[in-house]
Amino acid sequence: MNRAYNFCAGPAMLPREVMERAQAEFLCYGSSQASVMELSHRSDTFMGIAQGAEANLRQLLKVPDDYAVLFCHGGGRSQFSAVPLNLAPSVAKAHFVNTGSWSRAAMSEAGKFVSTHQIAELDTRDPSRWAWQFASVEEAPAYLHYCSNETIDGVQLSALPTGMAVSEGCPVVADMSSDILSQPIDWDTHQLVYAGAQKNIGPAGLAIVIVKRDLLGRHGRPIPAIMDYRAMDAQGSMVNTPPTYAWYLAGLVFEWVVCQGGVDEMARRANQRSEYLYQAIDNNDFYYNPVPKPFRSKMNIPFTLAQPSLDAAFLQEAEAQGLMALAGHRSVGGMRASLYNAMPMSGVETLVDFMGEFARRRG
Ligand code: PMP
């Protein structure tokens, strides 16, 4: 069976070894005489799977012991509301950094539960030099939120912008849905990290939340039990029936990352893949990426063709060569190549060869 190189932004390609292992274990997991999907979440077998996954994730990301690791329902977007509900009373203010579509979506949803204030925005009007615009800040917020990697816009922040006022002791929250496990996380500067699973972790629907425990319980208002981080932590992420099969697959992916050499190795590969593709785009007038170098994402690389009328032919011919899901997000058009952890270098090389050949023939 021929599997394509899948450049989808999510649900994204998973490592072949993981898929083969899941296939081999599908009908009967170990000596359990049942599929993981059919096991009680409270059974010893599933508890072993769940705890093994958490232990590997903690090891990979060097998560400190005073942080909880939660396996939640509802994907990345569920956390847009769970974060303000858990971290802030309704009268509180939360600060937001705006780097693109997902930052704005998170801020808009949080606005239903707290008062939101945009304190930094990327001004993209000058295409050669994007600049930060900072708003004035009058009072200390309950937390500061940013998105480390804008999946649609192809913008990644290696750190919070210098020059931005972050109040002393203000918890920093990061949406790492599309770059978690592709680089180490600094826990001195992050108190809550969350991620939808369907890019670097596993199947869609699952979300991982890693949160410093001493932030919990400050909200002073009723919140739904399955979104309550403190209750989830106390009950091992089993306030209700968790997404067991997604949890199991995430565990297989974590094991795979460990076997490949861990997060540092994932970071090395992400550099190698993205540099190779950016170089091909920058060296060919037929292709264009609008993001200035300091902000370029190593995970999601949007690009346009010199002649947009050729978009459909590009996508069709790419697919015929086993290069799948290269269309840009429906809100921006153009192309986008997502290069998550499971994308082998051979996939990027095949894409670059195809792009060169297409430009020669059609450009
Ligand atoms: N944040 C980011 C950065 C994303 O890329 C996405 C999904 N592409 C989401 C949040 C929302 O995730 P979900 O669709 O799982 O709710």
Boltz pocket constraint, residues with backbone or C-beta under 6 A from the ligand:
constraints:
  - pocket:
      binder: B
      contacts: [[A, 9], [A, 10], [A, 74], [A, 75], [A, 76], [A, 77], [A, 78], [A, 102], [A, 147], [A, 149], [A, 150], [A, 151], [A, 152], [A, 175], [A, 176], [A, 177], [A, 178], [A, 196], [A, 197], [A, 204], [A, 205], [A, 206]]
      max_distance: 6.0
